[in-house]
């Protein structure tokens, strides 16, 4: 019973963090562009931001698949260690 409760808590946390990453993706993209390209000129940063905006749907799907896969791998490792 405790193991099933732990299982549902982990699944809920994985889904919750995936949704959080999904919603904060645009803000993090803008922040990373400004941090990583601080020494580049303004036009280059605007071009990168427009490119990210143009590919927004594809980037969101890739981000969603990546975060779910990573969460699933972490879940498997935790479940395996718990079984040992």
C-alpha positions as CSV (number, residue, x, y, z in Angstrom):
1,X,0.0,0.0,0.0
2,X,2.8,2.4,0.9
3,X,4.6,1.5,-2.4
4,X,1.5,2.3,-4.4
5,X,1.1,5.7,-2.6
6,X,4.7,6.5,-3.3
7,X,4.2,5.5,-6.9
8,X,1.3,7.9,-7.4
9,X,3.2,10.7,-5.7
10,X,6.2,10.2,-8.0
11,X,3.9,10.1,-11.1
12,X,2.2,13.3,-10.0
13,X,5.5,15.0,-9.4
14,X,6.7,14.0,-12.8
15,X,3.6,15.3,-14.5
16,X,3.6,18.5,-12.5
17,X,7.2,19.3,-13.2
18,X,6.6,18.6,-16.9
19,X,3.7,21.0,-17.0
20,X,5.8,23.6,-15.1
21,X,8.6,23.3,-17.6
22,X,6.1,23.4,-20.5
23,X,4.6,26.7,-19.2
24,X,8.0,28.3,-18.4
25,X,9.7,27.4,-21.6
26,X,9.4,30.7,-23.4
27,X,10.6,32.7,-20.3
28,X,13.6,30.4,-20.0
29,X,14.4,30.7,-23.7
30,X,14.5,34.5,-23.5
31,X,16.6,34.4,-20.3
32,X,19.1,31.9,-21.8
33,X,19.4,33.9,-25.0
34,X,20.2,37.1,-23.1
35,X,22.6,35.3,-20.7
36,X,24.4,33.2,-23.4
37,X,24.6,35.9,-26.0
38,X,25.5,38.8,-23.7
39,X,28.5,39.8,-25.8
40,X,26.7,39.6,-29.2
41,X,25.0,42.6,-30.7
42,X,21.3,43.4,-30.3
43,X,20.3,42.4,-33.8
44,X,21.8,38.9,-33.4
45,X,19.9,38.3,-30.2
46,X,16.7,39.5,-31.9
47,X,17.3,37.2,-34.8
48,X,17.7,34.2,-32.4
49,X,14.6,35.2,-30.5
50,X,12.6,35.4,-33.7
51,X,13.9,32.0,-34.8
52,X,12.8,30.5,-31.5
53,X,9.4,32.1,-31.9
54,X,9.0,30.8,-35.4
55,X,9.8,27.2,-34.2
56,X,7.8,27.5,-31.0
57,X,5.4,24.6,-31.6
58,X,8.2,22.2,-32.6
59,X,10.3,23.4,-29.7
60,X,7.4,22.8,-27.2
61,X,6.8,19.3,-28.5
62,X,10.5,18.4,-28.3
63,X,10.7,19.9,-24.8
64,X,7.7,17.9,-23.7
65,X,9.0,14.6,-25.0
66,X,12.4,15.2,-23.5
67,X,11.1,16.1,-20.0
68,X,8.7,13.2,-20.0
69,X,11.4,10.8,-21.1
70,X,13.8,12.2,-18.5
71,X,11.2,12.0,-15.8
72,X,10.4,8.4,-16.7
73,X,14.1,7.4,-16.5
74,X,14.4,9.0,-13.1
75,X,11.2,7.3,-12.0
76,X,12.6,3.9,-13.1
77,X,15.8,4.5,-11.3
78,X,14.1,5.5,-8.1
79,X,11.7,2.5,-8.3
80,X,14.5,0.1,-8.9
81,X,16.5,1.5,-5.9
82,X,13.4,1.3,-3.8
83,X,12.8,-2.4,-4.7
84,X,16.4,-3.3,-3.7
